[in-house]
Amino acid sequence: MRVLALDHGLARVGAAISDPSGTLARPLAAIGPQPAEAAALAHSEGAERVLVGLPVDLNGNEGEQARVARAYADRLAELIEAPVETADERFTTRLAERSAREGASAEQDSLAAAHLLESWLATRDREAPGG
């Protein structure tokens, strides 16, 4: 299953896509903040599911940024047929910063989206029967 992950921001949205087996995450070029741009990307990449990063604090509480991300996910869900869900994005920015320091060449927002996707894929694998 191809999964598209989005790290939503007001100026741009980082993006990453999984391979068809749902094993690896590859950063994509960041896109603009409009849900229609994400819908076009989901379509062009053949995404069968879309994740939108949900910014929560260390205690799991949601603030204004989380409300904005949920609204973005809701609007995107109206534009595409694939399921859209939110996923906890705690620590993805720090992981992206580390990846950049270690030589990753993708945009930091898209590295964050790739880390979000990798985390989601790993959790899905652990929760799968026999996983």
ROKOLLO-371593 format. One record per residue: residue number from 1; x, y, z of N, C-alpha, C in turn; residue in one letter. Coordinates in pm, 1 decimal, decimal comma. Layout:
% residues N
SITE   i       nX       nY       nZ      caX      caY      caZ       cX       cY       cZ aa
SITE NUM        X        Y        Z        X        Y        Z        X        Y        Z  A
...
//
This chain:
% residues 131
SITE   i       nX       nY       nZ      caX      caY      caZ       cX       cY       cZ aa
SITE   1     85,0   -117,9      0,0      0,0      0,0      0,0     89,2    123,7      0,0  M
SITE   2     65,0    214,6    -91,8    140,3    339,7    -98,7     74,8    441,3     -4,3  R
SITE   3    155,0    491,8     87,6    106,4    587,3    186,9    182,5    717,9    169,5  V
SITE   4    109,5    827,9    164,3    166,5    961,4    156,2    159,2   1024,3    293,9  L
SITE   5    271,5   1075,8    342,8    274,5   1146,3    471,1    300,5   1293,5    445,7  A
SITE   6    231,1   1377,5    520,8    241,6   1522,6    505,6    274,2   1587,3    639,4  L
SITE   7    375,3   1673,3    638,3    411,1   1752,6    755,5    358,9   1892,6    728,5  D
SITE   8    237,1   1920,3    776,9    166,7   2043,3    744,3    229,4   2164,6    812,2  H
SITE   9    245,7   2268,5    733,4    290,7   2396,8    784,1    213,4   2507,0    713,4  G
SITE  10    213,8   2625,7    767,5    138,6   2735,0    707,7    202,1   2785,1    578,0  L
SITE  11    334,5   2772,7    564,1    403,1   2820,0    444,5    425,1   2709,4    341,8  A
SITE  12    453,2   2588,1    389,9    475,8   2474,9    299,8    443,8   2345,8    374,0  R
SITE  13    432,3   2239,9    295,3    397,5   2107,8    349,2    503,7   2009,2    304,0  V
SITE  14    574,5   1950,1    399,5    670,2   1845,6    367,2    595,3   1720,2    328,2  G
SITE  15    654,9   1639,4    240,1    587,0   1521,0    190,5    684,4   1404,8    177,8  A
SITE  16    631,6   1285,8    199,2    707,2   1161,9    179,8    608,9   1054,7    135,4  A
SITE  17    658,2    959,7     56,9    573,7    852,0      5,4    640,1    718,4     37,7  I
SITE  18    558,9    618,9     64,5    613,0    485,4     86,0    627,0    414,4    -47,7  S
SITE  19    708,3    310,2    -49,2    715,6    225,3   -167,5    586,4    142,4   -172,7  D
SITE  20    559,4     74,9   -285,0    433,4      0,8   -296,5    412,9   -106,6   -189,3  P
SITE  21    522,6   -160,0   -134,1    508,0   -262,8    -30,9    480,2   -202,8    106,6  S
SITE  22    487,9    -69,4    118,0    464,2     -4,6    246,8    577,0    -28,9    344,3  G
SITE  23    698,5    -39,5    292,7    814,8    -69,4    376,2    906,9     49,9    393,1  T
SITE  24    935,1    120,3    284,2   1031,7    229,5    285,3    963,3    363,7    263,9  L
SITE  25   1020,4    468,5    322,9    969,1    604,8    306,3   1071,3    686,0    228,5  A
SITE  26   1023,8    761,2    129,1   1110,2    845,4     46,3   1059,0    988,7     52,1  R
SITE  27   1145,3   1084,0     93,7   1102,9   1224,1     94,1   1074,6   1273,0    -47,8  P
SITE  28    976,2   1359,3    -59,8    941,0   1424,9   -186,1    965,4   1574,3   -169,6  L
SITE  29    956,6   1648,0   -277,0    967,1   1793,4   -267,8    848,9   1847,4   -187,4  A
SITE  30    875,9   1947,2   -107,4    768,0   2011,7    -31,5    671,6   2078,7   -129,0  A
SITE  31    547,1   2090,3    -84,8    443,0   2153,6   -166,3    387,9   2274,3    -90,5  I
SITE  32    302,2   2348,9   -156,7    237,5   2462,7    -93,0    134,3   2417,1      9,0  G
SITE  33     81,1   2510,3     87,4     -5,3   2475,3    199,6   -151,7   2447,9    166,2  P
SITE  34   -190,7   2458,9     40,4   -331,5   2438,7      6,4   -366,0   2289,9     -4,7  Q
SITE  35   -477,7   2247,5     51,7   -516,3   2106,5     41,8   -524,5   2055,3   -101,9  P
SITE  36   -559,3   2141,5   -196,4   -567,1   2098,4   -336,3   -431,2   2052,7   -388,0  A
SITE  37   -323,7   2114,5   -341,1   -189,8   2071,9   -382,0   -158,8   1932,8   -327,6  E
SITE  38   -198,8   1906,9   -204,9   -178,8   1774,3   -146,5   -264,4   1670,5   -218,2  A
SITE  39   -385,5   1709,1   -256,5   -472,9   1617,1   -330,1   -410,3   1580,2   -463,9  A
SITE  40   -354,1   1678,2   -533,5   -288,8   1651,7   -661,9   -167,6   1560,3   -642,4  A
SITE  41    -91,2   1583,0   -535,9     24,9   1499,4   -508,3    -18,8   1356,5   -476,0  L
SITE  42   -121,7   1342,3   -393,9   -171,9   1208,4   -359,8   -212,9   1133,5   -486,3  A
SITE  43   -278,9   1203,2   -576,2   -321,9   1141,9   -701,3   -201,6   1102,8   -787,6  H
SITE  44   -107,0   1194,8   -805,0      7,1   1167,8   -893,3     97,3   1057,4   -838,8  S
SITE  45    102,7   1042,3   -706,6    186,4    938,6   -644,8    111,5    806,9   -624,4  E
SITE  46    -17,3    805,7   -655,2    -95,2    682,7   -637,8   -114,2    643,8   -492,2  G
SITE  47   -125,9    744,5   -405,6   -140,8    717,4   -262,2   -273,7    648,1   -233,1  A
SITE  48   -266,9    544,1   -152,0   -385,8    470,9   -111,4   -430,5    510,2     29,3  E
SITE  49   -348,1    588,2     97,2   -377,6    642,3    230,4   -290,7    765,3    247,6  R
SITE  50   -340,9    864,3    321,7   -264,5    985,9    348,1   -260,4   1009,2    499,1  V
SITE  51   -141,1   1038,6    548,7   -121,5   1074,1    689,2    -89,5   1222,1    696,7  L
SITE  52   -150,7   1289,7    788,6   -118,4   1430,3    816,1    -63,2   1435,1    957,7  V
SITE  53     57,3   1489,0    970,5    119,8   1498,2   1102,0     37,8   1584,6   1196,4  G
SITE  54     19,5   1533,6   1317,5    -57,8   1604,9   1419,3     37,8   1652,0   1528,1  L
SITE  55     59,5   1783,8   1537,1    151,1   1834,4   1639,1     85,8   1834,0   1777,4  P
SITE  56    142,1   1753,7   1864,3     95,5   1747,0   2002,9    215,5   1770,4   2093,4  V
SITE  57    189,4   1812,0   2217,4    301,2   1833,5   2308,7    346,0   1699,7   2367,9  D
SITE  58    447,4   1704,5   2452,0    503,9   1581,0   2506,5    403,5   1499,5   2588,1  L
SITE  59    300,3   1566,7   2641,3    197,2   1497,4   2717,4     83,0   1447,4   2629,0  N
SITE  60     90,9   1473,7   2499,1    -13,7   1431,2   2407,5   -128,3   1530,2   2395,0  G
SITE  61   -112,4   1649,5   2452,4   -217,0   1751,3   2443,8   -211,6   1822,9   2309,6  N
SITE  62   -328,3   1860,7   2260,2   -338,4   1930,5   2133,1   -364,0   2078,6   2155,6  E
SITE  63   -295,2   2160,7   2077,2   -314,0   2304,6   2082,8   -368,1   2357,2   1951,2  G
SITE  64   -344,5   2485,0   1926,8   -393,9   2551,3   1805,7   -336,7   2488,8   1678,6  E
SITE  65   -208,6   2455,8   1677,1   -148,7   2395,6   1557,6   -213,9   2261,5   1525,0  Q
SITE  66   -248,9   2185,9   1626,2   -316,6   2057,9   1603,2   -455,3   2081,4   1543,5  A
SITE  67   -523,9   2184,9   1589,7   -655,4   2216,8   1534,2   -642,9   2251,0   1386,1  R
SITE  68   -540,5   2328,6   1351,3   -518,0   2366,3   1212,0   -485,4   2241,8   1128,3  V
SITE  69   -402,8   2152,5   1180,6   -367,7   2030,3   1107,9   -490,5   1941,5   1087,8  A
SITE  70   -575,6   1932,0   1189,0   -698,8   1851,3   1174,2   -791,0   1911,6   1067,7  R
SITE  71   -802,4   2044,1   1065,2   -886,0   2109,6    964,3   -829,4   2084,9    824,0  A
SITE  72   -697,7   2089,7    810,7   -632,0   2061,8    683,4   -662,4   1917,9    639,9  Y
SITE  73   -648,9   1823,5    732,0   -677,5   1683,1    701,1   -824,0   1664,3    660,1  A
SITE  74   -914,7   1730,5    729,2  -1056,9   1720,5    695,8  -1084,7   1773,6    556,0  D
SITE  75  -1023,8   1887,1    521,4  -1044,3   1945,7    388,3   -984,8   1854,8    281,0  R
SITE  76   -867,4   1799,6    306,7   -804,2   1708,3    211,9   -891,2   1584,8    190,2  L
SITE  77   -950,1   1533,7    297,0  -1036,0   1415,1    286,7  -1156,5   1439,9    195,9  A
SITE  78  -1200,7   1564,1    187,9  -1312,2   1598,1     98,7  -1270,7   1596,9    -48,4  E
SITE  79  -1139,2   1605,4    -73,7  -1088,9   1619,6   -209,8  -1038,9   1489,6   -272,7  L
SITE  80  -1016,0   1387,5   -191,2   -960,9   1262,8   -244,0  -1042,6   1143,5   -195,6  I
SITE  81  -1025,7   1032,2   -265,0  -1097,1    910,6   -227,3  -1022,6    828,6   -123,6  E
SITE  82   -890,8    842,6   -117,3   -811,0    766,5    -21,2   -840,7    813,0    121,0  A
SITE  83   -832,5    721,3    217,5   -851,4    762,9    356,8   -743,3    861,2    400,8  P
SITE  84   -782,4    957,8    480,6   -690,5   1056,7    537,0   -700,0   1045,0    688,2  V
SITE  85   -585,7   1034,8    752,8   -584,5   1028,0    898,6   -471,2   1112,0    953,3  E
SITE  86   -480,3   1146,5   1078,9   -372,5   1219,5   1144,2   -286,5   1119,8   1220,4  T
SITE  87   -160,4   1158,8   1239,4    -66,8   1073,5   1312,5     24,3   1162,7   1396,0  A
SITE  88     51,0   1119,0   1515,7    135,6   1191,3   1610,2    272,0   1218,7   1546,6  D
SITE  89    310,2   1345,1   1542,4    437,4   1381,1   1479,8    542,2   1425,4   1580,6  E
SITE  90    524,0   1390,4   1707,4    624,9   1426,8   1807,4    762,1   1376,3   1765,0  R
SITE  91    860,5   1458,4   1781,8   1002,0   1428,4   1757,7   1042,0   1422,6   1610,4  F
SITE  92    948,6   1435,0   1515,9    988,6   1424,1   1375,2   1078,0   1540,2   1333,0  T
SITE  93   1056,4   1659,3   1387,5   1141,8   1772,7   1351,8   1283,9   1749,7   1401,3  T
SITE  94   1297,7   1699,3   1522,0   1432,3   1669,6   1574,9   1500,0   1560,7   1492,6  R
SITE  95   1426,1   1458,8   1455,9   1482,5   1352,7   1372,7   1523,9   1407,0   1236,5  L
SITE  96   1443,0   1496,3   1180,6   1475,7   1556,6   1051,3   1601,9   1641,5   1062,2  A
SITE  97   1615,3   1716,9   1170,8   1735,9   1797,6   1190,8   1859,2   1708,1   1198,5  E
SITE  98   1847,1   1596,6   1269,3   1959,2   1502,7   1279,9   1992,4   1442,9   1143,1  R
SITE  99   1889,6   1405,1   1067,4   1912,9   1348,9    933,8   1985,5   1449,2    844,7  S
SITE 100   1946,1   1575,3    854,4   2010,9   1679,5    774,1   2157,6   1694,4    815,0  A
SITE 101   2184,1   1691,5    945,4   2322,7   1700,5    992,6   2405,1   1582,5    944,4  R
SITE 102   2339,9   1468,0    928,8   2410,0   1346,7    885,4   2420,9   1336,8    733,5  E
SITE 103   2374,2   1441,7    662,9   2395,5   1447,0    519,6   2274,2   1426,2    431,4  G
SITE 104   2156,3   1407,2    487,7   2036,6   1392,4    404,6   2015,0   1521,4    326,1  A
SITE 105   1981,1   1508,0    198,8   1972,3   1627,0    114,3   1830,0   1678,0     93,0  S
SITE 106   1730,1   1607,3    140,0   1591,5   1651,0    122,3   1561,0   1770,6    212,5  A
SITE 107   1454,2   1843,1    178,4   1409,6   1955,5    260,3   1370,7   1904,6    399,6  E
SITE 108   1395,5   1986,9    499,8   1371,0   1944,2    637,5   1224,6   1906,2    660,9  Q
SITE 109   1130,7   1980,9    601,5    989,2   1947,0    618,0    959,3   1808,3    561,5  D
SITE 110   1021,0   1776,0    449,5    998,0   1645,1    387,5   1070,7   1533,8    462,8  S
SITE 111   1185,5   1565,7    522,9   1251,2   1467,8    609,3   1162,4   1437,1    729,9  L
SITE 112   1098,6   1540,2    785,5   1006,5   1519,5    897,8    890,2   1430,4    854,2  A
SITE 113    838,0   1453,6    733,1    728,9   1370,2    681,5    776,3   1226,5    664,3  A
SITE 114    900,6   1206,9    619,2    954,3   1071,9    602,9    966,1   1001,9    737,8  A
SITE 115   1010,5   1074,2    840,2   1019,9   1013,3    973,7    880,6    979,6   1028,0  H
SITE 116    784,8   1066,8   1003,7    646,1   1038,7   1043,0    598,3    910,4    977,0  L
SITE 117    623,4    898,2    848,3    580,1    780,8    773,2    650,8    655,0    821,5  L
SITE 118    781,8    663,0    843,6    855,5    547,2    893,7    799,9    500,1   1027,5  E
SITE 119    770,1    593,8   1115,1    714,0    560,1   1246,1    578,0    492,9   1230,9  S
SITE 120    493,9    548,3   1145,8    360,3    492,6   1123,7    369,2    352,2   1064,6  W
SITE 121    457,8    334,3    967,6    474,2    202,5    905,7    523,2    100,0   1007,9  L
SITE 122    617,6    139,2   1092,7    669,8     47,3   1194,4    561,8     10,2   1294,8  A
SITE 123    481,9    107,6   1335,8    372,8     80,8   1430,1    270,1    -10,9   1367,2  T
SITE 124    237,5     13,4   1242,1    140,8    -70,3   1170,5    191,5   -213,6   1163,5  R
SITE 125    321,1   -231,3   1133,9    377,5   -365,4   1124,8    372,4   -437,7   1258,0  D
SITE 126    399,6   -365,1   1368,8    396,4   -427,5   1502,4    254,4   -465,9   1541,8  R
SITE 127    155,5   -389,2   1495,8     18,5   -415,4   1535,3    -52,0   -517,1   1445,3  E
SITE 128     10,6   -548,9   1331,8    -50,2   -644,6   1239,3    -47,2   -784,8   1298,7  A
SITE 129   -147,3   -867,2   1270,6   -145,4  -1005,5   1319,5    -17,8  -1075,3   1274,7  P
SITE 130     49,3  -1137,6   1368,4    173,3  -1207,5   1338,8    293,6  -1116,6   1327,5  G
SITE 131    274,0   -980,9   1353,7    381,9   -883,6   1336,9    453,9   -853,2   1461,7  G
//
